[in-house]
């Protein structure tokens, strides 16, 4: 059973960079069959796709966040990471990592989510 | 970018049928996926590829997709079905490859 677990600071100051890591267990991030994704949800609001990465390092980002987002992968640690720069209060959200198929587009495995608050 | 429109809320009595819609331009040409999210929890996939159910999801959950509207149908609604529901598609026509609807709060009366 694949499991994903987010980790990282729960509080980030405005203008700084938000950094989160997702650790994958129960399966290899290098399998080639999946994209590894970040999705966020502001308090009381809906889901927003941030972007995803393939094990080879190919990335796709939400155009509305593209200028501030970097997603990277570390296959040796079976982890992938999110960096979001120049954060503001609008970036306060629960951040989820999730898995979607290379040839399918549904998300059947999610992390539990981690709340990141942007505040001074 | 591609937009998915859901009603903010749907209410239904226990035992009745709930229908949650997801509107999008020619959405019938895309594969639609549905998620259930209860408070404080991560979303759970309940329908994929318009009408398929993952293992463990009750048969009461079904989906359809045609024209400009996809629909999630929950038959014989139970109190435990009260949750937020989100539709999602993969938009190959733009860089915004994954799109979620705004979500629908299902209230069981």
Interface residues (C-beta under 8 A of the other chain):
Chain A: X37 X46 X47 X48 X49 X52 X60 X61 X62 X63 X64 X66 X96 X100 X104 X105 X106 X107 X108 X110 X111 X112 X113
Chain B: X1 X31 X33 X35 X41 X42 X43 X44 X45 X48 X49 X54 X86 X88 X89 X90 X94 X95 X96 X97 X98 X99 X100 X101 X102 X103
